Amino acid sequence: MRRPRDEHVAPPPAQPPQMPQRYKRFSDWKMNSTVRDFLLEEYATLPKMNLHDFLNQCFSNTYNTVNVSMETFVKNPEDYIKDAEILEDIQGLYEFREYKRIVEKLPETEMWINYLKEEKIFTISDWVNGATPEVKNSISPVARGRLNAVQHAVTESEVWFLPRVSVKSCRDVYDSFYNAKWSYVMSGYDAEPLGMKVFDGRPQRIWTEAELNITPKTADFDARVKEGSNGLEIFVLTSEKGWPYNRFVLGYTERCKTICKHVYIRREIMRVWYIIQRGLKAWWMEATAEGPPIHIIIGTSGIGKTCGLGSFLFYSLLHFNEGMLDVVAYFLEDAAFLIYNREGEGRGTVDEYKRWESAVAAINKMKSESKGHIVMDTRYAMEELYTQLPSDVWSVTFLTFPKSAHFDEWSANKGGHHIIINCDDVRDMKAFMAWKKLSIHTGEKVSNRRRYELKREIEDEWKIVEGRINLIGPLPRYIFGLGCYEWHLKSVYDALRAMKKSDKYCYNDIIEHTADWRNDEVMNKLVKIVRVKGNVGGVESYKCQALSLMIRNMMMN
């Protein structure tokens, strides 16, 4: 309830303070614009006002408050407004929420700007021409996405001609991922570290579609997964030249190349492929589908959709029905790859496009003569290319996070089928850690003493990793590296503090999924999605859960 106007204060203007337009057009920026100016655009356009100005304009009353800057006020409004009803009114204003969001985002944005400065990335031109994939992948997805989006707009507006370039050593690159090496982890070996053993080659038996086509009850999802009859935990694909998500490790250091050539495949990833494969067969082989399948794969951020799922889909598409697809296209935030897969002159060619538009033009030129599939691993291109991709003749798969407006058009108007992918379970990550430690010894004769030492080392390290999972949740992107873990843990505590201070988050609403998913720091850092059966037919849906028991308890408190 708003309080009556103070008679000694002049009447307010007709409207509350107007927040600036969130972003100016990307095409208004230039190649020589600084990264700092671009990333701090929202902050720079904030109205420079104090608390009394704000209260007078919105409520015609200063409520006997201390007059501080709005930037100071939004950080801890309860320190200045003691009346709960007045505070609720203020926090309910769009202008207040926007001011607070921009101010709270500033420290993290400054951190990424300083990191890019250390890497000699000062301007948008430096980002386009000088930032290695390693540098680009090191900053936050939001900052990276905005810089990639402005890159496309600026290169278009300044008519920078960025042609197709074939990835060097095309045959080597193609052979590397097409003939990726297999290895796998089996459980049931009590004498081995973590009870698991690593083998080279393909497993004798992979999980069947019937075994994987399950939707766990929400309450049982984190329970120990029952061990299968064959004991297969995960399998790993190794491509010496990398995968599309890391741009085939071009520009990477040797250390990063070593890390990025392996991707591990778990049950949930295999389940996704079985569903996509079913749609491909109906369209390309059985001719029983009305149109090419469009799949939208939705999963919690940080679970490896890009690394594990994207790479395995790419590999499986190339091998689908003995190489039936002529072309597999793979779109990233800052590049697109066309891989030519069939017999003949173009076989084994990997073409990289610096601009989405050029890749789309190439696809549309060949769409009638070639069979193809498009993988979209970019949030921005989903909307931008909605009307340009030939989804009436080629099949399309999207990798995305929950409740994204970027795929609404594809769902509503193109009939995109949602697939919900659950987080890794603890067994998946234990198996991958066993693989990382034991794969180098596969086939070697290890002494009993060394075997004992190795067992103790791995089990001690697993206790550390398991402790991280208990705190931040089952997110492979963050739990295996100490630096990533510490950064994410801080983000979790920041999100918990933000939730405590805000009245827009209710634990029960979030967990019971009665409130919409919000793509903000609170939801992204604290919550995971869990697949549930939808209300209509076989449509998949999800509910929200806290990422860990620690997070759940702190959210409830």
N, C-alpha and C positions, 0 to 999 in steps of 0.2 A: 504494500500500500504506500503510495507516495504522500509525503508530508505537504501541508499547505505552504504557499509561497511566503517567504519573509517579506513583510511590508516595507522594510528599509532597503531592499535590494531592487534594482531596476528590473522591469519585466524582461524575460528572456526573448531571444529571437524566435522566429516562428518554428525553426527546426533545430534539433540537437546537432552537435558538431558532426560534420560529415567526414567520414573516413575516406582517405584517398582511394582512387581506383587501385586494385591490388597490384596489377602489373601494367606497364605500358606495352604496346605491341612489340613482340620480339624483333620484328623487322626494323624498328626504330633504332636498335642498337647497331654499332659498327664494329668492324674487326679490331679497331684500335681502342674500343671501349674497355675499361679495366674490369677484371673479374670482381674486384672489390665493389665497384659501383653497381655492377649488375646484381650480385648476390645480396647486397644491402639495400636494394631498391625499395623494398617495403619500409624498412626502418627509416631511410632517408626522407620518405614522404609523409611520415607521421606528423600530425599537427603538434607543434611545440607549445604545449599549454600546461598550466598548472591545475591543481585539483579544484581550486575555487572557480576558475573559468569553466571547467567541465561541469561542476555541480550547478552553477548558476544557469548555464545553458540548458541543462537537462531537467533540473528540478526547481530552479529559481530559489535556491536555498543552499547555504554553505554548511549548515548543521554544526556550526562552531568548531569546525575542523582546523587542524594545522594546515597551512597552505604549502604543500610540497609539489614537486613536479609529478606529472601523471606517470612518468616512467618509474618513479619511486613508489607511487601509490599502488599501481597494479600488481607490484610484486608481493605486497602484504597489505591488502585493503583493510583487513580486520584490525590492523594496528591503528587505523585512523577513523574508522566508522564503527562505533561500539553498538549501535542499535541494529539488531538482527534483521528487522524488516527493511530498514533503509538499505542495509548492505545487500540484502536479497534483491531489492529493486535495482541497485547499481549493477550488480553482477549479472542481472538479466538483460542488460542493454547490449545490443550488438556492438556498439562503439567501444564499450568497455572490454568485451571479449576479444575483439580484434586487436585493440591496443595491447592487451595482456599477451595474446598469442605471439605477436610480433616481437615484443620485448623479451619474452622468455626464450624465443628462438635465437636471439642475438648471440649469446656466448658460443653456441655450437657452430653457427655460421662463421663467426670470427675465427674459430679453431680451424675450419676447413680453408678459409682464405689464407691464414698463416701457413698452413701446410702447403698449399699451392705456391705460395710465395717462395718457400724453401726449395720447391721443385722448379723454380724459374718460370712459373706460369703467372704472368701479370695481366695479360689481355686476353680477349676472346680469340684473337689470332694465335696466341701462344697455346690456348686450349685446343684449337683445331689442328695446329701443325706441330706442336711440341710436346703435348701430353701423351705419354705412353699409356697403353692399356692398363699397366700396373698402377700408374698414378691415378687414372680415372676410376679404377675399381676400388681405390683406397678411400675415397670420400663418400659421404652419405648418398643413398639413392636419390634423395630429393634434390640435393645440390647438383649431383651428376646429371639427373634428368633435366633440370632447368638449363644447365650449360649445354647439354646436347641439343635441346630444343632450340635455344638461341643460335647455336651453330648452324642448324638447318635453315632457320629463317634468315640469318645474316648472309650465308653463302648464296641463298636464293636471291635476296634483294640486291646484293652487290655483284651478282652475275659471276660468281666465282665458279669456274668450270672445274668440277671434280669428277674426272672420268672413272670408268671401270678400271680396276687394276687387278690383274691376276695375281693371286698369292704366289710368291716365289716358290720354286720347287713343287709345282702343282702335283706331279705324279707322286712325289714323296709324301706330301700332305694328304692326298686322297688315300693312298695305300695305308697310311698310318692309322686313320680312323676307320676306314672300311675293314681293314684286317686287324682291328684292335685286339690286343692280347687279353685273354680271360684268366682270371684266378678266382678262387672262392674260399669261403670260410665255413667249416663244418663244426657243429657242437657235438657234445657227447664224449669228449676225450678228457677224462678226469685228470690224467697225469700232465696235461698240457696247460700252459698259462691261460687262465680264465676258462678252462675247460674247452678250448677251441683250437682247431688246427687249420693251417692254410695249405691249399693245394693249387698247383698250376693247371691251366686248361679249363675246359668247360665242365660244369658239374654234370654228373651222370643223369640227374633228374632235377628239373626246375619246377617250382610251385605251379600247379595247374590253375586255370581260371576259376574252377569251382572252389578250390581251396582259398582263393583270395577274394572272391566276390562276397564279402561279408561286411556288415555294418555293425561295429561293436556298440553295445549299449554304452551310453555316456558314462555311467557310473563305473563300468568295467574297463574303460579304455586304457587306463594306466596300469592295470594289473599285468602280471607277468604273462607274456604270450606263451601259449602252450607249445612245447617243442614239437616240431613236425616229425613224421616217421623217418624222413631222410636226413634230418639234422642240418639241412642247409640254412645258414643264417643270412648271408649276403653274397653277392658276387661283384667283382671289380673289373672294369674295363680300363685298359691302359693304351693310350695313343701317344707315342713319343712326340708327335707334333702338336699335341693339344686338341682342343675342341672349339666349336664355334663360340661358346660363351666367353672364352679367353682369347678369341681371335687367333687361334692356332699358335698361341704364345709368341706371336711376332712382337718384338720389342721387349720381351721379358728377359730378366736376368736368368742365369743358369739355375740358381736356387729356385726361383719361381717356376721355371719350366718343369723342374723335377716335381714340385708340389702339384702343379696344375694338369699333369698328364693322366692322373688317376681319377676315376669317378666310381662311386660305389652305388650298387643297385639293391634296393630293399623291396620288401613285399608290396608296399603301397605303390611304388613306381611301376612294378610289374603289373599291378592291377590296372593302373591307368593305361598302360600299353595294350592290354587285352581288350579294353573297352574301345580304344581308338582303332585297333586292328579289326574289330568286329564291324565298325562303321566303314572302314576302307574296303573290306571284302564285299559288303552289301552294295557299295557304289561301283567299284572298279571291276569286280569279278562276277558277282551274282546278278547285278543290274536290278536289284530289288528296292533300292532306295530312290526317293524322289529327287534327291540332290546330293551333292558332295557333303560329307559330314563336317560339321563345325563344332569343335569341342573347346570349351572354356574351362581350364583347369585352375581351380581356386585353392590356395593353401596359405597357411601362416607365413609371414615373412621370416626368412632365416633358416628354412628347413631344406634348402637345396633344390628348389624348383629349377633354377637356372643351371646349376652345376650338374646335379645328378639326373634329374628328370629330363631336362632339355637335351643333355648329351645322349641319354639312352634313347629318347624318341628319335633324335637325329640318326643314330646308328641303326635303329630298328626300321625306320622308314627307308633307308638306303637298301636294306636287305629284304624288305617286304615282298613276298611272293617272288623270290629269287631275282630281285632287282627290277621289279615291274615299273616302278616310278622312274620317269626320265630325269626329273629335276626335284631337288629338295631345296626350298628357299628358307633361310634363317635370318630373321630380322632382330637386330639388337638396338639399343638406344642410339648408338652412334655409327652404325654400319649395317650392311646387309650382305649376306653371302648367297650365291647361287651355286649349287653343286650339281654337276651334270653326271648322271649315274649310268646311262645306258651304253650299250655297245656302239662303236663307231668313233668318228673323229673327236667328238667332244668328251668322250669318257675320261673321267679322272680330272676334269677341269674344275678348279675352285675359283670363282670370280668374286672379288670383293668390291662392293659399291660404297662410296663415301656418303652417298645421298640416297634416302629411301626412294625418292621419285625416280631416280635412274633405274633402280632395281625393279620397281613396279612397271616401268615402261618396258623393260626387257621381258618380264613375266607376261605382260599383256600381248607382246609381240608373238610369243610362242604358245600361248595358252590353248589354242585350238589344235595344234599339231602335237603337243606333248602332254603326257600325264605328269601331274606335279602335286606337291603338298607344300604348304606354307606354315612355318612355325613362327609365331609372333612372341618374342620375349622382350617386349617394350610397351610401357603403359601409354606413351604419347602417340605412337604410331597407330594404336588401335582405333582411336577416334579419327585421326587425320586421314587414314587410308581406308576408312569405312566404305566409301563409294568407289574406291579405285582398284581394290584387289578383285580378281576374277573368281569370287567365291561361288559363282554359279557353275563353274567347270572344274576348279581345283579345290581340294579339301584344305581346311585351315584349322590350326590348333593354337590357342592362346595360353600363355602362362601368366597368371596374375594373382593378386592378393584379394582378400575379401571385400565385398561390397564396393567395388570400384565402379564409378560412373563411366569409366573408359570402355566397358564392355556392354553397357546397357543396350545400345543400338544393335549389337550383334546378337544379343539374347532375344530382344523383342521382335526385331524385324527380319533377322536372318535365321532364326530358329536354333541358335547356338545351344548345345547340350552341356549342362554343367557337370563337371566331375570334381568332387571334393577329395582332396588328398590330405590324409591325416599327418600329424607330426611323426617323426621317428619315435620308436619306442626305445627303452633303455637297452634292449638286446641288440637292436640295430647298431647303436653307437659303440657298444662293447665289442661287437664283432669287427667293426671298422678299426677300432683301436688295436685289436689283436692283429688284424691284417697289416696295419702300418708297421707294427713292431716285428712281426714274424715273417712277413713276405720276403725280406732280404735273406732269410735263412732257409727258404724253401729249397729242398733238394740237397741241402748241405748236411753233412754228418756233424752233429753238435755233441760235444762232450757232456757227460752227466753234470759236471760242475758248472759249465756254461749254461746248460739247460735250467739248472736250479737258480742261477743268478738271473737269467732272463725271466723266469717265472716270477721271481720276487720283484724285479723292476717293473714288469708290466702290471702286476697286481697292485703295487704301490701307486703307480701312475693312474690306474683305473679308479682308485679311491679318490684321487684328486678330481678327476673328471666327473665322477659320480656326484661329488660334493657340489661341483659347479652346476650340474643338471638340477640338483635339488634346490638351488637358489634361483637360477634364471630360466630353467626349463629346457626341454630337449631341442636345442637349436644348434645344429652342427656348425653353422657359420661362426658361432661365438665360443663354444666350449673347449675346443681343442687348442687354441692359442691363448697364452696368458694375456697378451696385450688386448686382443679382441674381447676376452672375457671381462677384464677389469673395466674397459670402456663401457661395455653393455651393462654390467652390474651397476655402474654409476647412473646410467640412463634409466634403469629400472627404479632406483631410489628416487631419481628426479621425477619420474612419472607418478610414483606413489605419492610424493609430496604434492604434485599438481592435482592429483585426484582428491586428496584430502582437503585442499583449499577451495576446490570448485564444487558448485552445487549441481553441475550438469551430469555427474556420473553417479549412478546408483548401482551398487554391487549386484543386487538381485536383478535389475533390468539387464545388465550386461551378461550375467551368467545364464539367465533364463532366455536371453535373446529376444526380450520384449522391446528392446531399444535397437535402433539400426546401428550397424557397424560404422564407426567413425574412423576415418583415416587420419588419426592424429597420434601424437607421441604416447598418450596414455594407453589407448587400445593396442597400438603396435608393440609396445614394450611389455605389457602385462597379460595379454590375452591370446589364446590360441583357439582355433576352430576345430571342432570334432564332427565328423560326418554322422548325419542321422537320416533316417528315411523321411522323404518328403510326404506331404499330405496328398499329392496327386500322383497316382501311378508309380513309375520307377524314378521319378525326379529326385535327385539328391539335394539335400539341404544340409545345414550345419547349425550347431549350437556353440556357444562360447564357453570356454573354461579358462580359469587362471592358468598361466604357464607352469606354475609350480605351487607346491603346498605353502611355501614361505610367502609367495606373492598372494595367494588366496587368503591366508590369515591376515596379512597386512591390509589387503583390500577391505576385508570385513571389519577391521578395526578402524 
